[in-house]
Amino acid sequence: RNLVPFDSFGQFCDKGSSYLPAIFYATEEERVEAEGVLNDILVMYPTWDASSIAVPILERPKFWKAEEYHQNYYIKNPGDYGYYKNAC
């Protein structure tokens, strides 16, 4: 809901290379499905141009789960999260 698919600098209030959105696939089937969804979206929004979408479809790299203190941040820090969410 807070992702602008044309923003190549990040998402929501978070900007920079650490915050760039992407769609990751692990199999050829997932890649084809992701590309199909992108095509469906472009049909739904005919004024959008595929070349202006800043969310790439990429092969999934090695994944590392974030440290425990990052998990469920919005539950553990409702005040901070609420401020962040509403301040943008």
Phi, psi and omega in degrees: 000332181255013180262126174260113187293352181259355184274109182269012181249358180147203180215147179053232179273347186272120181238151179119169186298334179287346186245014180286127179284155176202159172250123183253142176235150178251337183230164176299322178299317178295321179298314180297319179296316179298317179294324177295318178296317178301316178297321177298318179297318180295330175289320180292330182237078187297344178277350178279145179248128182305326182288346179264356177286124185262012180255102183283157173256114189233152173295136183294124176276181175302138184248134175242127177289138179294159179301158185303322183294344176274340184288136178054041182307318183295334177277317183287334184227061186299325179294310180297316182294318179298318178298311180302312183298321184271342184279343183279000000 
